[in-house]
Amino acid sequence: MQSKIRNFCIIAHIDHGKSTLADRLLEMTSTISKREMKDQLLDTMDLERERGITIKLQPVRMEWKDYILNLIDTPGHVDFTYEVSRSLAACEGAILVVDSTQGIEAQTLANIHLAQQHNLKIIPVVNKIDLPNSDREKTTQEIIHAFGFKAEEILYASGKTGEGVEKILEAVVDRVPAPTGNTDKPLRALIFDSTYDQHRGVITFIRVVDGKISKNDKIYMLGTKTAAESLETGYFHPKMVPAKEINTGEVGYVVTGLRDVRKARVGDTVTVSDKIEALPGYKQIKPMVYASIFPVSGDEYPLLRDAIDKLKLNDAALEFEPENIPALGFGFRTGFLGLLHMDIVQERLTREYGLNLVLTAPSVEYKIHYKSGEKKIIHTPAELPDPSLFEKIEEPWVSIEILVDQKYIGGILELITGRRGIYKNMDYLSNDRVLISAEMPLANIIIDFYDKLKSVSSGYASLNYEFMEFRLGDLVKLDILVATEKVDALSMIVHKDLAEMEGRVLAEKLKTLIPRQQFEIAIQAVIGGKVVARETISAVRKDVTAKLYGGDVTRKMKLLEKQKKGKKRLKRIGSVDIPQEAFLAILKK
């Protein structure tokens, strides 16, 4: 039985057609009837369908010519690399999809490296060959040059028309090895994803490595030391279909009935007792970007806590801890893999849990070396101690790979150096496609680097980045004062050379975003005790002389003087309401 199982996933850069190809595989193996078929079938979230991207990995079991094929559809965006690595750990093979109109992109390279680390058998597929601007020869040469495949190993297909899809299925059966594992050993299964059902508790998605799991078995999660019972076992078709048991090498789900989402962590090993050795699982992922999330109304804090808890269940990369900022109340300091990840989490909390949220500007973590010899990691500018207390500060650096057409090289190199980046080297994948490698501070990437990169390259460049190390930086804290009140949520840690410019840009932006009040508002950008930029929002004026007609000019002056006194009093006691747009403005410099 085990020799007839094939576990594989599809990896590709975003938008190269992997979800469409998955649709064709489901159709060809008759897993889905024509009546149930719809585009992007495995993208179950509304958000995925709207944006046309895969966010969550999605498993499905297909049957074809006596073989059981378990496919795990994976995301393609750089922020969801972690989801990809989880899929790969549950598979023996991977279909590498490359769009014949676009060629190899940065995420294609990153995913290939991940697949090679997991020792997967890779099947290269040139997709979208039905399009008029398809260039299969050029794409083939790029694949051969970049990864060293032989020309005869490469398949050609169209996920849209279904051409060449049967050959892909044949290649999966012929080339992907059957799962290894011992049926007679006690149960060992890897949790590669999970979801929460309010009636049935935590549902874990597992890949059985040894032994088997049946309905009503007693099970034990090794990592969290939690005992449970398998209330239901089954497969994905692609909806959950109950089955009596899941055997060695198979992929399926187990309903645990657990109410605490933290008891069944992704990457944990499901087994029968604590005497059994755990599976390797996954390396603990480290968030790259931090931002604080607050409910608009303080009463929603418990709801926000429950919602983040449930999201954390199937998004192992999400980290959070409670936080309190006087201006915004109680909320959570949250760690994300990148800006798209942050955007998706915010959107899911808003849509799926109906919460109104305020997010602060994103920042990265910094290492502080105190004069006393102590080291501390901080995540927010507010945590930065007085400069007299520490010797040095280190910031995270990443290595970046940008794939782009040759004609955009100049603009991209300018963008990199303008962001304190260090250019490393250039590699030509074909006559006109270049892979640029460089190193950059992460803080300079997370705000709007991706948007700028797309505009410099007319949308053609693709980016991949990976954390390298912490390096010393000449950094200072830039504070924003609104009506002489310090707004912690708007503070930033910036490089000394760029601080004045950043302060000026921010003050100008806030001037357009903060609504005018009855009194004059001063916006100041401050470093230490020095004001580096100032803007003034003029007061809303009421025409107090409107009711005057004729008479002496002193009457007019008296009224204006009275108004001036009122404004002065207001300025002393008035408070300024800063809208959510002002916090978001920092994101979109």
TIFIDREN-403392 format. One record per residue (C-alpha): residue in three letters; x, y, z. Coordinates in steps of 0.02 Angstrom, whole numbers. Layout:
residues N
NODE  resn      xx      yy      zz
NODE   ALA       X       Y       Z
...
This chain:
residues 589
NODE  resn      xx      yy      zz
NODE   MET       0       0       0
NODE   GLN     138     121      51
NODE   SER     225     101    -118
NODE   LYS      70     173    -201
NODE   ILE      75     339    -104
NODE   ARG     154     498    -172
NODE   ASN     166     656     -65
NODE   PHE     211     813    -161
NODE   CYS     186    1001    -161
NODE   ILE     188    1138    -292
NODE   ILE     313    1278    -268
NODE   ALA     323    1437    -371
NODE   HIS     343    1625    -366
NODE   ILE     182    1721    -332
NODE   ASP      67    1726    -485
NODE   HIS     155    1590    -585
NODE   GLY      -4    1486    -592
NODE   LYS      14    1355    -457
NODE   SER    -165    1369    -392
NODE   THR    -232    1353    -571
NODE   LEU    -121    1202    -601
NODE   ALA    -186    1125    -439
NODE   ASP    -365    1153    -504
NODE   ARG    -321    1054    -664
NODE   LEU    -243     911    -563
NODE   LEU    -402     898    -458
NODE   GLU    -507     896    -616
NODE   MET    -400     768    -707
NODE   THR    -399     648    -559
NODE   SER    -590     670    -541
NODE   THR    -567     725    -359
NODE   ILE    -689     865    -398
NODE   SER    -840     851    -511
NODE   LYS    -862     977    -652
NODE   ARG   -1012    1049    -557
NODE   GLU    -910    1087    -399
NODE   MET    -760    1157    -493
NODE   LYS    -717    1341    -475
NODE   ASP    -557    1441    -503
NODE   GLN    -427    1441    -363
NODE   LEU    -521    1299    -278
NODE   LEU    -388    1271    -144
NODE   ASP    -386    1456     -97
NODE   THR    -525    1445      31
NODE   MET    -508    1616     114
NODE   ASP    -605    1761      37
NODE   LEU    -447    1862      54
NODE   GLU    -348    1738     -52
NODE   ARG    -479    1740    -189
NODE   GLU    -489    1931    -191
NODE   ARG    -302    1960    -197
NODE   GLY    -269    1810    -310
NODE   ILE    -132    1746    -194
NODE   THR    -114    1591     -85
NODE   ILE     -90    1632      99
NODE   LYS    -120    1466     185
NODE   LEU     -53    1296     131
NODE   GLN    -196    1180      83
NODE   PRO    -188     989      73
NODE   VAL    -291     877     -42
NODE   ARG    -294     689     -77
NODE   MET    -314     629    -257
NODE   GLU    -327     454    -329
NODE   TRP    -256     415    -501
NODE   LYS    -217     246    -583
NODE   ASP    -213     151    -415
NODE   TYR    -100     283    -338
NODE   ILE    -141     398    -192
NODE   LEU     -73     572    -227
NODE   ASN     -66     694     -81
NODE   LEU     -43     872    -144
NODE   ILE      -5    1019     -30
NODE   ASP     -33    1187    -114
NODE   THR      88    1319     -49
NODE   PRO      99    1511     -48
NODE   GLY     223    1603    -159
NODE   HIS     253    1769     -72
NODE   VAL     416    1802      20
NODE   ASP     321    1833     185
NODE   PHE     247    1658     181
NODE   THR     408    1560     155
NODE   TYR     374    1480     324
NODE   GLU     211    1403     260
NODE   VAL     311    1333     114
NODE   SER     443    1254     227
NODE   ARG     304    1169     327
NODE   SER     229    1095     168
NODE   LEU     399    1032     110
NODE   ALA     429     939     273
NODE   ALA     272     836     240
NODE   CYS     322     788      60
NODE   GLU     448     685     -39
NODE   GLY     433     783    -201
NODE   ALA     398     956    -269
NODE   ILE     333    1021    -435
NODE   LEU     429    1179    -476
NODE   VAL     316    1292    -580
NODE   VAL     397    1431    -685
NODE   ASP     291    1551    -787
NODE   SER     352    1546    -969
NODE   THR     307    1730    -993
NODE   GLN     404    1789    -838
NODE   GLY     548    1666    -817
NODE   ILE     631    1629    -651
NODE   GLU     594    1752    -509
NODE   ALA     673    1782    -339
NODE   GLN     549    1675    -243
NODE   THR     577    1530    -365
NODE   LEU     760    1528    -311
NODE   ALA     716    1539    -126
NODE   ASN     590    1396    -137
NODE   ILE     711    1285    -234
NODE   HIS     842    1308     -98
NODE   LEU     712    1259      33
NODE   ALA     662    1104     -66
NODE   GLN     845    1053     -86
NODE   GLN     872    1071     102
NODE   HIS     729     946     128
NODE   ASN     806     828      -5
NODE   LEU     649     829    -112
NODE   LYS     639     762    -289
NODE   ILE     603     915    -397
NODE   ILE     502     909    -558
NODE   PRO     526    1070    -660
NODE   VAL     372    1127    -757
NODE   VAL     365    1273    -880
NODE   ASN     186    1339    -861
NODE   LYS      69    1453    -962
NODE   ILE     132    1389   -1131
NODE   ASP     -38    1434   -1207
NODE   LEU      -6    1622   -1192
NODE   PRO      46    1717   -1349
NODE   ASN     197    1797   -1263
NODE   SER     257    1630   -1192
NODE   ASP     444    1601   -1220
NODE   ARG     475    1420   -1173
NODE   GLU     652    1409   -1247
NODE   LYS     715    1558   -1147
NODE   THR     631    1495    -986
NODE   THR     704    1321   -1014
NODE   GLN     879    1393   -1033
NODE   GLU     857    1495    -873
NODE   ILE     803    1338    -776
NODE   ILE     951    1238    -844
NODE   HIS    1074    1379    -807
NODE   ALA    1008    1418    -632
NODE   PHE     972    1242    -564
NODE   GLY    1068    1122    -675
NODE   PHE     920    1017    -736
NODE   LYS     936     921    -899
NODE   ALA     826     977   -1044
NODE   GLU     734     808   -1047
NODE   GLU     682     827    -863
NODE   ILE     583     986    -898
NODE   LEU     395     970    -932
NODE   TYR     283    1096   -1023
NODE   ALA     105    1130    -971
NODE   SER     -39    1252    -965
NODE   GLY    -134    1257    -801
NODE   LYS    -273    1350    -892
NODE   THR    -307    1233   -1039
NODE   GLY    -246    1072    -956
NODE   GLU    -115    1038   -1090
NODE   GLY      29     931   -1023
NODE   VAL     -54     905    -852
NODE   GLU     -65     715    -874
NODE   LYS     123     709    -904
NODE   ILE     147     799    -737
NODE   LEU      43     665    -649
NODE   GLU     146     529    -734
NODE   ALA     308     616    -680
NODE   VAL     246     625    -500
NODE   VAL     212     438    -499
NODE   ASP     377     394    -587
NODE   ARG     499     516    -508
NODE   VAL     437     555    -331
NODE   PRO     490     418    -209
NODE   ALA     361     329    -103
NODE   PRO     361     379      82
NODE   THR     477     282     197
NODE   GLY     413     236     368
NODE   ASN     379      82     472
NODE   THR     200      21     487
NODE   ASP     242     -89     637
NODE   LYS     320      49     743
NODE   PRO     216     154     866
NODE   LEU     129     306     793
NODE   ARG     234     459     749
NODE   ALA     150     598     648
NODE   LEU     202     776     607
NODE   ILE      77     918     632
NODE   PHE     103    1031     480
NODE   ASP     -50    1141     504
NODE   SER    -207    1155     609
NODE   THR    -371    1245     621
NODE   TYR    -500    1280     757
NODE   ASP    -682    1228     753
NODE   GLN    -792    1295     891
NODE   HIS    -891    1133     901
NODE   ARG    -750    1006     882
NODE   GLY    -600    1100     953
NODE   VAL    -428    1094     874
NODE   ILE    -414     999     709
NODE   THR    -233     952     668
NODE   PHE    -171     919     490
NODE   ILE     -44     779     501
NODE   ARG      77     676     397
NODE   VAL      96     501     473
NODE   VAL     281     451     473
NODE   ASP     272     285     570
NODE   GLY     127     175     625
NODE   LYS     -54     226     599
NODE   ILE    -190     325     688
NODE   SER    -371     270     704
NODE   LYS    -531     349     768
NODE   ASN    -544     350     959
NODE   ASP    -357     316     984
NODE   LYS    -274     394    1136
NODE   ILE    -142     517    1071
NODE   TYR      -4     623    1148
NODE   MET      75     785    1086
NODE   LEU     260     773    1131
NODE   GLY     306     959    1122
NODE   THR     166    1024    1232
NODE   LYS     152     862    1337
NODE   THR     -35     853    1307
NODE   ALA    -143     696    1303
NODE   ALA    -300     692    1194
NODE   GLU    -411     575    1096
NODE   SER    -434     564     908
NODE   LEU    -622     596     899
NODE   GLU    -618     583     709
NODE   THR    -487     544     576
NODE   GLY    -500     572     390
NODE   TYR    -431     638     226
NODE   PHE    -447     798     123
NODE   HIS    -552     777     -35
NODE   PRO    -523     931     -29
NODE   LYS    -659     950     104
NODE   MET    -633     844     260
NODE   VAL    -701     667     233
NODE   PRO    -698     549     385
NODE   ALA    -604     383     371
NODE   LYS    -572     241     495
NODE   GLU    -383     268     501
NODE   ILE    -234     359     425
NODE   ASN     -90     243     381
NODE   THR      99     262     368
NODE   GLY     150     391     237
NODE   GLU     -24     465     220
NODE   VAL     -84     644     247
NODE   GLY    -247     677     341
NODE   TYR    -330     765     486
NODE   VAL    -369     722     667
NODE   VAL    -505     804     771
NODE   THR    -432     817     946
NODE   GLY    -572     901    1044
NODE   LEU    -440    1011    1128
NODE   ARG    -507    1181    1178
NODE   ASP    -340    1267    1204
NODE   VAL    -265    1310    1036
NODE   ARG     -87    1315    1108
NODE   LYS     -91    1129    1152
NODE   ALA     -73    1072     970
NODE   ARG      70    1171     897
NODE   VAL     125    1164     717
NODE   GLY     285    1061     702
NODE   ASP     242     953     853
NODE   THR     245     762     850
NODE   VAL      84     664     881
NODE   THR     119     495     960
NODE   VAL      52     374    1092
NODE   SER     167     405    1242
NODE   ASP     305     520    1303
NODE   LYS     436     380    1284
NODE   ILE     446     400    1095
NODE   GLU     575     509    1007
NODE   ALA     508     668     927
NODE   LEU     518     705     741
NODE   PRO     635     847     688
NODE   GLY     486     966     664
NODE   TYR     530    1142     605
NODE   LYS     660    1270     654
NODE   GLN     578    1401     763
NODE   ILE     537    1548     650
NODE   LYS     589    1722     705
NODE   PRO     478    1871     666
NODE   MET     566    2010     571
NODE   VAL     443    2154     591
NODE   TYR     356    2215     749
NODE   ALA     202    2324     768
NODE   SER      75    2353     906
NODE   ILE    -109    2311     880
NODE   PHE    -241    2400     985
NODE   PRO    -431    2386     983
NODE   VAL    -515    2554     944
NODE   SER    -628    2524    1094
NODE   GLY    -548    2464    1257
NODE   ASP    -695    2344    1287
NODE   GLU    -638    2239    1137
NODE   TYR    -471    2193    1217
NODE   PRO    -528    2017    1275
NODE   LEU    -601    1985    1100
NODE   LEU    -436    2037    1019
NODE   ARG    -340    1920    1135
NODE   ASP    -451    1771    1087
NODE   ALA    -442    1814     902
NODE   ILE    -250    1826     901
NODE   ASP    -242    1662     999
NODE   LYS    -344    1573     865
NODE   LEU    -244    1650     722
NODE   LYS     -83    1595     807
NODE   LEU    -144    1415     798
NODE   ASN    -120    1399     611
NODE   ASP       4    1540     590
NODE   ALA     154    1482     690
NODE   ALA     256    1633     635
NODE   LEU     146    1754     733
NODE   GLU     212    1810     902
NODE   PHE     126    1927    1025
NODE   GLU     135    1993    1202
NODE   PRO      22    2115    1298
NODE   GLU      69    2299    1295
NODE   ASN       1    2462    1361
NODE   ILE      31    2632    1280
NODE   PRO     -57    2775    1371
NODE   ALA    -115    2860    1209
NODE   LEU    -190    2698    1140
NODE   GLY    -234    2590    1291
NODE   PHE    -208    2402    1306
NODE   GLY    -155    2300    1155
NODE   PHE     -25    2177    1093
NODE   ARG     154    2196    1033
NODE   THR     153    2080     883
NODE   GLY     292    2003     777
NODE   PHE     268    1971     590
NODE   LEU     374    1899     449
NODE   GLY     351    2053     340
NODE   LEU     230    2189     288
NODE   LEU     115    2078     183
NODE   HIS     103    1960     332
NODE   MET      57    2109     443
NODE   ASP     -72    2169     317
NODE   ILE    -152    1996     304
NODE   VAL    -158    1972     494
NODE   GLN    -240    2143     515
NODE   GLU    -366    2104     378
NODE   ARG    -407    1932     450
NODE   LEU    -433    2003     625
NODE   THR    -547    2137     554
NODE   ARG    -648    2021     441
NODE   GLU    -655    1855     530
NODE   TYR    -675    1925     705
NODE   GLY    -760    2092     668
NODE   LEU    -632    2197     764
NODE   ASN    -591    2382     738
NODE   LEU    -403    2400     756
NODE   VAL    -266    2532     768
NODE   LEU     -92    2479     713
NODE   THR      68    2573     752
NODE   ALA     210    2597     627
NODE   PRO     314    2438     604
NODE   SER     490    2425     673
NODE   VAL     627    2293     689
NODE   GLU     718    2230     843
NODE   TYR     881    2311     901
NODE   LYS    1019    2249    1017
NODE   ILE    1074    2374    1150
NODE   HIS    1246    2356    1232
NODE   TYR    1242    2445    1401
NODE   LYS    1398    2522    1478
NODE   SER    1375    2400    1622
NODE   GLY    1407    2256    1500
NODE   GLU    1224    2202    1495
NODE   LYS    1140    2167    1327
NODE   LYS     955    2193    1293
NODE   ILE     842    2171    1141
NODE   ILE     711    2307    1110
NODE   HIS     566    2307     987
NODE   THR     501    2485    1001
NODE   PRO     580    2657     996
NODE   ALA     495    2691    1164
NODE   GLU     606    2557    1244
NODE   LEU     768    2641    1187
NODE   PRO     860    2699    1345
NODE   ASP     947    2866    1369
NODE   PRO    1103    2879    1255
NODE   SER    1213    2908    1408
NODE   LEU    1173    2732    1472
NODE   PHE    1228    2626    1324
NODE   GLU    1386    2609    1220
NODE   LYS    1321    2544    1055
NODE   ILE    1167    2485     964
NODE   GLU    1156    2345     834
NODE   GLU    1025    2326     698
NODE   PRO     974    2174     592
NODE   TRP    1044    2159     414
NODE   VAL     975    2049     276
NODE   SER    1046    1982     114
NODE   ILE     933    2025     -33
NODE   GLU     916    1949    -206
NODE   ILE     830    2050    -342
NODE   LEU     789    1973    -511
NODE   VAL     759    2101    -647
NODE   ASP     778    2145    -831
NODE   GLN     948    2216    -875
NODE   LYS     880    2388    -924
NODE   TYR     826    2427    -745
NODE   ILE     995    2391    -662
NODE   GLY    1042    2576    -640
NODE   GLY     882    2626    -550
NODE   ILE     889    2475    -435
NODE   LEU    1071    2502    -385
NODE   GLU    1028    2683    -346
NODE   LEU     882    2626    -239
NODE   ILE     993    2502    -144
NODE   THR    1131    2627    -107
NODE   GLY    1003    2761     -60
NODE   ARG     940    2641      75
NODE   ARG    1114    2613     152
NODE   GLY    1129    2450      53
NODE   ILE    1294    2369       2
NODE   TYR    1299    2300    -175
NODE   LYS    1381    2126    -184
NODE   ASN    1373    2051    -359
NODE   MET    1275    2022    -518
NODE   ASP    1238    1859    -607
NODE   TYR    1162    1847    -782
NODE   LEU    1032    1707    -793
NODE   SER    1005    1744    -978
NODE   ASN    1055    1882   -1100
NODE   ASP     939    2010   -1022
NODE   ARG     893    1942    -848
NODE   VAL    1003    1985    -700
NODE   LEU    1012    1925    -520
NODE   ILE    1076    2067    -410
NODE   SER    1139    2020    -235
NODE   ALA    1161    2149     -98
NODE   GLU    1155    2175      90
NODE   MET    1040    2299     178
NODE   PRO     976    2350     350
NODE   LEU     806    2268     375
NODE   ALA     732    2431     440
NODE   ASN     759    2508     267
NODE   ILE     665    2367     182
NODE   ILE     509    2349     288
NODE   ILE     429    2518     258
NODE   ASP     411    2546      72
NODE   PHE     562    2468     -15
NODE   TYR     455    2341    -108
NODE   ASP     339    2475    -178
NODE   LYS     487    2582    -234
NODE   LEU     570    2430    -313
NODE   LYS     413    2393    -414
NODE   SER     399    2572    -475
NODE   VAL     584    2585    -523
NODE   SER     571    2424    -623
NODE   SER     397    2455    -700
NODE   GLY     333    2309    -594
NODE   TYR     457    2181    -663
NODE   ALA     580    2159    -518
NODE   SER     555    2020    -390
NODE   LEU     632    2021    -218
NODE   ASN     685    1891     -91
NODE   TYR     774    1928      73
NODE   GLU     847    1825     215
NODE   PHE     910    1876     387
NODE   MET    1101    1879     403
NODE   GLU    1163    1956     566
NODE   PHE    1159    2105     683
NODE   ARG    1281    2246     641
NODE   LEU    1332    2406     731
NODE   GLY    1237    2560     675
NODE   ASP    1247    2747     709
NODE   LEU    1065    2760     760
NODE   VAL     963    2891     851
NODE   LYS     784    2904     913
NODE   LEU     670    3025     821
NODE   ASP     525    3085     929
NODE   ILE     369    3172     867
NODE   LEU     286    3303     976
NODE   VAL     109    3357     936
NODE   ALA      57    3513    1032
NODE   THR     210    3485    1145
NODE   GLU     147    3309    1191
NODE   LYS     262    3164    1144
NODE   VAL     171    3032    1039
NODE   ASP     261    2867    1075
NODE   ALA     171    2775     936
NODE   LEU     249    2892     806
NODE   SER     429    2880     871
NODE   MET     559    2799     757
NODE   ILE     738    2737     768
NODE   VAL     833    2805     617
NODE   HIS    1011    2823     554
NODE   LYS    1094    2983     613
NODE   ASP    1131    3045     435
NODE   LEU     949    3025     381
NODE   ALA     866    3085     542
NODE   GLU     837    3267     492
NODE   MET     765    3221     323
NODE   GLU     652    3088     399
NODE   GLY     592    3213     530
NODE   ARG     551    3344     399
NODE   VAL     456    3222     288
NODE   LEU     357    3156     435
NODE   ALA     311    3328     504
NODE   GLU     250    3383     331
NODE   LYS     148    3225     313
NODE   LEU      67    3242     484
NODE   LYS      22    3423     446
NODE   THR     -91    3363     304
NODE   LEU    -166    3219     406
NODE   ILE    -206    3292     577
NODE   PRO    -372    3387     569
NODE   ARG    -370    3573     611
NODE   GLN    -430    3621     785
NODE   GLN    -494    3781     864
NODE   PHE    -315    3820     912
NODE   GLU    -144    3818     828
NODE   ILE     -51    3650     835
NODE   ALA     138    3635     826
NODE   ILE     212    3473     757
NODE   GLN     395    3450     801
NODE   ALA     523    3316     756
NODE   VAL     650    3303     898
NODE   ILE     815    3210     920
NODE   GLY     869    3215    1102
NODE   GLY     835    3395    1150
NODE   LYS     858    3466     974
NODE   VAL     710    3510     863
NODE   VAL     756    3460     684
NODE   ALA     590    3501     598
NODE   ARG     432    3597     638
NODE   GLU     265    3622     552
NODE   THR     116    3721     616
NODE   ILE     -66    3679     586
NODE   SER    -161    3843     587
NODE   ALA    -318    3860     690
NODE   VAL    -494    3852     620
NODE   ARG    -551    4035     623
NODE   LYS    -727    4093     652
NODE   ASP    -771    4263     580
NODE   VAL    -814    4350     744
NODE   THR    -832    4518     655
NODE   ALA    -972    4455     542
NODE   LYS   -1109    4533     650
NODE   LEU   -1026    4705     648
NODE   TYR   -1090    4839     532
NODE   GLY   -1021    5014     532
NODE   GLY    -961    5090     694
NODE   ASP    -786    5121     757
NODE   VAL    -637    5008     715
NODE   THR    -600    4984     900
NODE   ARG    -756    4875     915
NODE   LYS    -682    4758     783
NODE   MET    -511    4755     870
NODE   LYS    -594    4716    1037
NODE   LEU    -683    4564     965
NODE   LEU    -523    4499     881
NODE   GLU    -425    4523    1043
NODE   LYS    -558    4425    1139
NODE   GLN    -547    4284    1011
NODE   LYS    -356    4281    1027
NODE   LYS    -369    4257    1216
NODE   GLY    -492    4114    1193
NODE   LYS    -375    4028    1069
NODE   LYS    -230    4047    1192
NODE   ARG    -332    3966    1331
NODE   LEU    -386    3824    1215
NODE   LYS    -205    3793    1164
NODE   ARG    -163    3764    1347
NODE   ILE    -304    3643    1385
NODE   GLY    -353    3574    1214
NODE   SER    -306    3396    1164
NODE   VAL    -267    3339     987
NODE   ASP    -348    3183     916
NODE   ILE    -228    3094     798
NODE   PRO    -320    2990     668
NODE   GLN    -271    2811     619
NODE   GLU    -215    2877     447
NODE   ALA     -73    2971     531
NODE   PHE      -2    2808     600
NODE   LEU     -21    2724     430
NODE   ALA      59    2873     341
NODE   ILE     227    2823     414
NODE   LEU     211    2658     321
NODE   LYS     185    2743     155
NODE   LYS     323    2872     161
